[in-house]
Amino acid sequence: MKILITGASGGIGSAAAKKFLAEGHEVVGFDLLPAPFTDRHYTHFVCDVTGDLPSVENVEILVNNAGVQDSGKDIEVNLKGTIRVTEKYAMQPNIKSVLFLASASASTGAEFPEYTASKGGLVSYMKNVALRVAQWGATANSLSPGGVTTALNRRVTEDKKKWAQIMALTPLKKWATPEEIAEWIYFVSAVNRSMTAQDVLIDNGESANATFIW
């Protein structure tokens, strides 16, 4: 199948691109940065999801991963940019799946204000997309990771005090790796054919944590 992944040059996006390639798919990546690797089945476009978008025909799986955090442009990039990409590439008869990378903060609200709002908006928009792509038998879902060990999060993963505070609130005492999230991306978008309009929370139990005092 033909897969389009935004934010493909690092972290979760790069891991997802490698996963789809390993499974024999054709992958197209968008990012502000150059291609993270070379592969004869991989095509890369240096572009901004808020700017001019290249012509890519017959996309079958769209993975909306591009995003920024506490940038002053979170709504513009994470929400409006994703809507632009989805309306351009997903609303056509070849589409089989649309996946959005949201965030655990979409439901907890526990992060930067505009980032949280942008990711909450993605979950709502995902449900709208699910209703519209169903006419082609396609699914639309979102993944809401909690902490993931990406470069974006080094400010806390490399700070021993902050990391200890985070782990105290995380029942499984770990964060997901980009490769683990890539496995979720592949299953929900390429294997799953019956779940649609759903947000899947992957946070190692952080949102379920509660203190019981007797």
C-alpha positions as a Markdown table, in Angstrom:
| # | Residue | x | y | z |
|---|---|---|---|---|
| 1 | Met | 0.0 | 0.0 | 0.0 |
| 2 | Lys | 1.0 | 3.6 | -0.4 |
| 3 | Ile | 1.6 | 5.3 | 3.0 |
| 4 | Leu | 1.9 | 9.0 | 3.7 |
| 5 | Ile | 3.5 | 10.0 | 7.0 |
| 6 | Thr | 3.9 | 13.6 | 8.2 |
| 7 | Gly | 6.7 | 14.5 | 10.5 |
| 8 | Ala | 8.8 | 11.6 | 9.2 |
| 9 | Ser | 12.3 | 12.7 | 9.9 |
| 10 | Gly | 12.6 | 11.8 | 13.5 |
| 11 | Gly | 11.2 | 10.1 | 16.6 |
| 12 | Ile | 7.8 | 8.4 | 16.1 |
| 13 | Gly | 7.5 | 9.4 | 12.4 |
| 14 | Ser | 10.8 | 7.9 | 11.4 |
| 15 | Ala | 10.1 | 4.7 | 13.4 |
| 16 | Ala | 6.7 | 4.4 | 11.7 |
| 17 | Ala | 8.2 | 4.9 | 8.2 |
| 18 | Lys | 10.8 | 2.1 | 8.9 |
| 19 | Lys | 8.0 | -0.2 | 10.1 |
| 20 | Phe | 5.9 | 0.2 | 7.0 |
| 21 | Leu | 8.9 | -0.2 | 4.8 |
| 22 | Ala | 9.9 | -3.4 | 6.6 |
| 23 | Glu | 6.4 | -4.7 | 6.0 |
| 24 | Gly | 6.8 | -4.1 | 2.2 |
| 25 | His | 4.8 | -0.9 | 1.7 |
| 26 | Glu | 5.6 | 2.3 | -0.3 |
| 27 | Val | 6.2 | 5.2 | 2.0 |
| 28 | Val | 6.1 | 9.0 | 1.3 |
| 29 | Gly | 7.4 | 11.2 | 4.1 |
| 30 | Phe | 6.8 | 14.9 | 4.8 |
| 31 | Asp | 9.0 | 17.0 | 7.2 |
| 32 | Leu | 10.7 | 20.3 | 7.6 |
| 33 | Leu | 14.0 | 18.3 | 7.9 |
| 34 | Pro | 15.7 | 16.2 | 5.2 |
| 35 | Ala | 15.1 | 12.4 | 4.9 |
| 36 | Pro | 16.3 | 10.4 | 7.9 |
| 37 | Phe | 17.4 | 7.5 | 5.7 |
| 38 | Thr | 17.4 | 6.3 | 2.1 |
| 39 | Asp | 15.3 | 3.4 | 0.8 |
| 40 | Arg | 14.2 | 2.7 | -2.8 |
| 41 | His | 10.6 | 2.5 | -1.6 |
| 42 | Tyr | 10.8 | 5.8 | 0.3 |
| 43 | Thr | 10.1 | 9.3 | -1.1 |
| 44 | His | 10.7 | 12.4 | 1.0 |
| 45 | Phe | 9.4 | 15.9 | 0.6 |
| 46 | Val | 10.8 | 18.8 | 2.6 |
| 47 | Cys | 7.7 | 20.8 | 3.3 |
| 48 | Asp | 5.6 | 22.5 | 6.0 |
| 49 | Val | 2.1 | 21.2 | 6.7 |
| 50 | Thr | 0.9 | 24.8 | 7.0 |
| 51 | Gly | 2.4 | 25.8 | 3.6 |
| 52 | Asp | 2.3 | 24.5 | 0.1 |
| 53 | Leu | 1.7 | 20.8 | 0.0 |
| 54 | Pro | 3.2 | 18.6 | -2.8 |
| 55 | Ser | 1.2 | 16.4 | -5.2 |
| 56 | Val | 0.9 | 12.9 | -3.9 |
| 57 | Glu | -1.7 | 10.7 | -5.6 |
| 58 | Asn | -3.6 | 7.6 | -4.4 |
| 59 | Val | -2.7 | 7.7 | -0.7 |
| 60 | Glu | -4.1 | 4.6 | 1.0 |
| 61 | Ile | -2.9 | 5.2 | 4.6 |
| 62 | Leu | -2.4 | 8.6 | 6.0 |
| 63 | Val | -0.5 | 8.9 | 9.3 |
| 64 | Asn | -0.7 | 12.5 | 10.7 |
| 65 | Asn | 2.3 | 12.7 | 13.0 |
| 66 | Ala | 3.8 | 16.2 | 12.4 |
| 67 | Gly | 3.5 | 18.4 | 15.4 |
| 68 | Val | 5.2 | 21.0 | 17.6 |
| 69 | Gln | 5.0 | 21.6 | 21.3 |
| 70 | Asp | 4.8 | 24.9 | 23.2 |
| 71 | Ser | 5.9 | 26.7 | 20.1 |
| 72 | Gly | 3.4 | 29.6 | 19.8 |
| 73 | Lys | 2.2 | 27.8 | 16.7 |
| 74 | Asp | 0.7 | 24.7 | 18.2 |
| 75 | Ile | -2.8 | 25.3 | 17.0 |
| 76 | Glu | -1.6 | 26.3 | 13.5 |
| 77 | Val | 0.6 | 23.3 | 13.0 |
| 78 | Asn | -0.9 | 20.5 | 15.1 |
| 79 | Leu | -4.5 | 21.1 | 14.3 |
| 80 | Lys | -4.9 | 23.4 | 11.3 |
| 81 | Gly | -1.9 | 21.9 | 9.5 |
| 82 | Thr | -3.2 | 18.3 | 10.1 |
| 83 | Ile | -6.7 | 19.3 | 8.8 |
| 84 | Arg | -5.1 | 20.7 | 5.6 |
| 85 | Val | -3.2 | 17.5 | 5.0 |
| 86 | Thr | -6.1 | 15.3 | 5.7 |
| 87 | Glu | -8.6 | 17.2 | 3.5 |
| 88 | Lys | -6.0 | 17.1 | 0.6 |
| 89 | Tyr | -4.9 | 13.5 | 0.7 |
| 90 | Ala | -7.5 | 11.4 | 2.6 |
| 91 | Met | -10.8 | 12.5 | 1.1 |
| 92 | Gln | -10.7 | 10.1 | -2.0 |
| 93 | Pro | -11.8 | 6.6 | -2.9 |
| 94 | Asn | -8.4 | 4.9 | -2.5 |
| 95 | Ile | -8.1 | 5.8 | 1.2 |
| 96 | Lys | -8.2 | 2.8 | 3.6 |
| 97 | Ser | -7.1 | 4.4 | 6.9 |
| 98 | Val | -6.4 | 7.8 | 8.5 |
| 99 | Leu | -4.5 | 7.9 | 11.8 |
| 100 | Phe | -3.9 | 10.9 | 14.0 |
| 101 | Leu | -1.1 | 11.1 | 16.6 |
| 102 | Ala | -2.8 | 13.0 | 19.4 |
| 103 | Ser | -1.7 | 13.0 | 23.1 |
| 104 | Ala | -2.7 | 11.8 | 26.5 |
| 105 | Ser | -3.1 | 15.5 | 27.3 |
| 106 | Ala | -6.1 | 15.6 | 25.0 |
| 107 | Ser | -8.1 | 13.9 | 27.7 |
| 108 | Thr | -6.2 | 14.9 | 30.9 |
| 109 | Gly | -5.5 | 18.5 | 30.0 |
| 110 | Ala | -2.1 | 18.2 | 31.8 |
| 111 | Glu | 0.2 | 20.0 | 29.5 |
| 112 | Phe | 0.9 | 23.3 | 27.7 |
| 113 | Pro | -2.4 | 25.1 | 27.1 |
| 114 | Glu | -2.3 | 25.4 | 23.3 |
| 115 | Tyr | -0.7 | 22.0 | 22.8 |
| 116 | Thr | -3.4 | 20.4 | 24.9 |
| 117 | Ala | -6.1 | 22.3 | 22.9 |
| 118 | Ser | -4.5 | 21.3 | 19.6 |
| 119 | Lys | -4.5 | 17.6 | 20.5 |
| 120 | Gly | -8.0 | 17.7 | 21.9 |
| 121 | Gly | -9.1 | 19.2 | 18.6 |
| 122 | Leu | -7.4 | 16.4 | 16.7 |
| 123 | Val | -9.4 | 13.8 | 18.6 |
| 124 | Ser | -12.7 | 15.6 | 17.8 |
| 125 | Tyr | -11.7 | 16.1 | 14.1 |
| 126 | Met | -10.7 | 12.4 | 13.9 |
| 127 | Lys | -14.3 | 11.5 | 14.7 |
| 128 | Asn | -15.6 | 13.8 | 11.9 |
| 129 | Val | -13.1 | 12.2 | 9.5 |
| 130 | Ala | -14.2 | 8.7 | 10.5 |
| 131 | Leu | -17.8 | 9.5 | 9.5 |
| 132 | Arg | -16.8 | 10.9 | 6.1 |
| 133 | Val | -14.3 | 8.2 | 5.0 |
| 134 | Ala | -16.6 | 5.4 | 6.0 |
| 135 | Gln | -18.2 | 5.7 | 2.6 |
| 136 | Trp | -15.1 | 4.1 | 1.2 |
| 137 | Gly | -14.8 | 1.4 | 3.9 |
| 138 | Ala | -11.9 | 3.3 | 5.5 |
| 139 | Thr | -11.2 | 3.8 | 9.2 |
| 140 | Ala | -10.1 | 6.8 | 11.1 |
| 141 | Asn | -8.7 | 6.6 | 14.6 |
| 142 | Ser | -6.2 | 8.4 | 16.9 |
| 143 | Leu | -3.4 | 7.3 | 19.2 |
| 144 | Ser | -2.8 | 9.3 | 22.4 |
| 145 | Pro | 0.6 | 8.5 | 23.7 |
| 146 | Gly | 1.7 | 9.6 | 27.1 |
| 147 | Gly | 5.5 | 9.9 | 27.6 |
| 148 | Val | 7.6 | 8.8 | 24.7 |
| 149 | Thr | 11.4 | 8.7 | 24.7 |
| 150 | Thr | 12.0 | 11.1 | 21.8 |
| 151 | Ala | 14.4 | 14.0 | 21.5 |
| 152 | Leu | 11.6 | 16.4 | 22.2 |
| 153 | Asn | 11.3 | 15.1 | 25.7 |
| 154 | Arg | 15.0 | 15.0 | 26.6 |
| 155 | Arg | 14.5 | 18.0 | 28.9 |
| 156 | Val | 12.8 | 15.6 | 31.4 |
| 157 | Thr | 14.1 | 12.2 | 30.5 |
| 158 | Glu | 17.7 | 13.4 | 31.1 |
| 159 | Asp | 16.8 | 15.3 | 34.3 |
| 160 | Lys | 17.1 | 12.8 | 37.2 |
| 161 | Lys | 14.8 | 14.7 | 39.6 |
| 162 | Lys | 12.0 | 15.3 | 37.0 |
| 163 | Trp | 12.3 | 11.7 | 35.8 |
| 164 | Ala | 11.9 | 10.4 | 39.3 |
| 165 | Gln | 8.8 | 12.5 | 39.8 |
| 166 | Ile | 7.3 | 11.3 | 36.5 |
| 167 | Met | 8.0 | 7.6 | 37.3 |
| 168 | Ala | 6.4 | 8.1 | 40.7 |
| 169 | Leu | 3.1 | 8.8 | 38.8 |
| 170 | Thr | 3.5 | 6.1 | 36.2 |
| 171 | Pro | 2.4 | 2.6 | 37.3 |
| 172 | Leu | 4.5 | 0.7 | 34.7 |
| 173 | Lys | 7.6 | 2.8 | 35.6 |
| 174 | Lys | 8.6 | 3.4 | 32.0 |
| 175 | Trp | 7.8 | 5.4 | 28.8 |
| 176 | Ala | 7.1 | 4.0 | 25.4 |
| 177 | Thr | 9.8 | 4.0 | 22.7 |
| 178 | Pro | 9.1 | 5.4 | 19.2 |
| 179 | Glu | 9.4 | 1.9 | 17.9 |
| 180 | Glu | 6.6 | 0.7 | 20.2 |
| 181 | Ile | 4.3 | 3.5 | 19.1 |
| 182 | Ala | 5.2 | 2.6 | 15.5 |
| 183 | Glu | 3.9 | -0.9 | 16.2 |
| 184 | Trp | 0.6 | 0.6 | 17.4 |
| 185 | Ile | 0.5 | 2.8 | 14.3 |
| 186 | Tyr | 0.9 | -0.1 | 12.0 |
| 187 | Phe | -1.7 | -2.3 | 13.7 |
| 188 | Val | -4.4 | 0.4 | 14.0 |
| 189 | Ser | -3.9 | 1.7 | 10.4 |
| 190 | Ala | -2.8 | -1.3 | 8.4 |
| 191 | Val | -4.2 | -4.4 | 10.2 |
| 192 | Asn | -7.3 | -3.1 | 11.9 |
| 193 | Arg | -10.4 | -3.0 | 9.7 |
| 194 | Ser | -13.3 | -2.7 | 12.2 |
| 195 | Met | -12.4 | -0.1 | 14.8 |
| 196 | Thr | -13.1 | 3.4 | 13.8 |
| 197 | Ala | -13.7 | 6.8 | 15.4 |
| 198 | Gln | -11.7 | 5.7 | 18.5 |
| 199 | Asp | -8.9 | 7.3 | 20.5 |
| 200 | Val | -6.4 | 4.8 | 22.0 |
| 201 | Leu | -4.6 | 5.9 | 25.1 |
| 202 | Ile | -1.0 | 4.6 | 25.5 |
| 203 | Asp | 0.4 | 6.1 | 28.7 |
| 204 | Asn | 1.8 | 3.2 | 30.8 |
| 205 | Gly | -1.1 | 3.7 | 33.2 |
| 206 | Glu | -0.3 | 7.3 | 34.2 |
| 207 | Ser | -3.9 | 8.5 | 33.7 |
| 208 | Ala | -5.2 | 5.6 | 35.8 |
| 209 | Asn | -3.0 | 6.3 | 38.7 |
| 210 | Ala | -4.9 | 7.1 | 41.9 |
| 211 | Thr | -3.9 | 7.4 | 45.6 |
| 212 | Phe | -6.1 | 5.4 | 48.0 |
| 213 | Ile | -5.8 | 6.4 | 51.7 |
| 214 | Trp | -7.5 | 4.1 | 54.3 |
